Amino acid sequence: MTSPDPQAATQALLYLDGVNVSFSGFRALNALSLVIEPGEMRAIIGPNGAGKTTMMDVITGKTRPDQGEVLFRGTHDLTRLDETAIAGLGIGRKFQKPTVFDSHTVGDNLLLSLAGPRSPTNLLFGRLRPDAAERIDEILAVTRLGAQRDRLAGALSHGQKQWLEIGMLLAQEPALLLVDEPVAGMTDAETEATATLLREINKTRSVVVVEHDMHFVRALGVKVTVLHEGSVLAEGPLDAVSADERVIDVYLGR
Ligand SMILES: Nc1ncnc2c1ncn2[C@@H]1O[C@H](COP(=O)(O)OP(=O)(O)OP(=O)(O)O)[C@@H](O)[C@H]1O
């Protein structure tokens, strides 16, 4: 792949160019270049070890690249910021395994995640953002967890826990959501519902989703980037990348 147009750096929401990451001499990311436009939802696919998780780690500041540019909104150099600062810029990440608070209700999990002045003292004295109750209602509606509000999170199904965690991420009001294999272990119906949920979220936020489940990627209906050996192998609509011989060889054909 050629590098993206340098002018794209200033217009992109997320701009990666020539990113290298090595672990003990092994290139996990190899001159990776990728551009996510404002408002876009992008699906990232690729075989095990292709570098998908490492790419997310670089964007969120967990891993520092050895080389390359990583810019958010054209001006923020993510290679110089730590994880907290990057989260503060509005980049939220959902890991594969749900990490909800099992012994709290669904509603309280969301309350604890709300952006705003939520120091322990503020929570203790009920000082929350003024629209907290309204925002929780909205998130419960979009995640279809309204009927579960007073249930303990520990009692939810695996799919519902994943939706709750996506809801907790939404409560932080990120501009960009990074979502790692959200439908692993879900039923077909839950997988469909998750595609609908991410499409709904994408109406107001940008999303990068890593997923192996091709039915789910198809249901998202967005541009797909195929990673292989730490670089972009192919990019485009799912039908086009699925027909690409190189993609079939390294990933889909297996
Ligand atoms: N901390 C690390 N130390 C050494 N090697 C690592 C480390 N993290 C990742 N790697 C290696 O880098 C390569 C890319 O890994 P990465 O987890 O990014 O791939 P992936 O595309 O997310 O794979 P999967 O689909 O299996 O999650 C792999 O070969 C992996 O073993």
The ligand as a Gaussian input file, in Angstrom:
#p B3LYP/6-31G(d) Opt

LIG

0 1
 N        3.789000      -7.642000      24.183000
 C        4.186000      -8.431000      23.173000
 N        5.377000      -9.071000      23.201000
 C        5.789000      -9.842000      22.198000
 N        5.064000     -10.084000      21.077000
 C        3.856000      -9.495000      20.994000
 C        3.347000      -8.649000      22.036000
 N        2.114000      -8.208000      21.649000
 C        1.887000      -8.762000      20.447000
 N        2.915000      -9.517000      20.054000
 C        3.016000     -10.253000      18.777000
 O        2.734000      -9.335000      17.746000
 C        1.945000      -9.946000      16.722000
 C        0.687000      -9.151000      16.513000
 O       -0.178000      -9.393000      17.615000
 P       -1.624000      -8.757000      17.768000
 O       -2.153000      -9.232000      19.088000
 O       -1.568000      -7.306000      17.534000
 O       -2.419000      -9.460000      16.594000
 P       -3.986000      -9.541000      16.348000
 O       -4.201000      -9.218000      14.924000
 O       -4.700000      -8.712000      17.351000
 O       -4.297000     -11.072000      16.593000
 P       -5.627000     -11.785000      17.187000
 O       -6.626000     -11.807000      16.085000
 O       -5.112000     -13.152000      17.518000
 O       -6.057000     -11.007000      18.396000
 C        1.711000     -11.385000      17.173000
 O        2.637000     -12.219000      16.512000
 C        1.970000     -11.340000      18.661000
 O        2.469000     -12.580000      19.121000

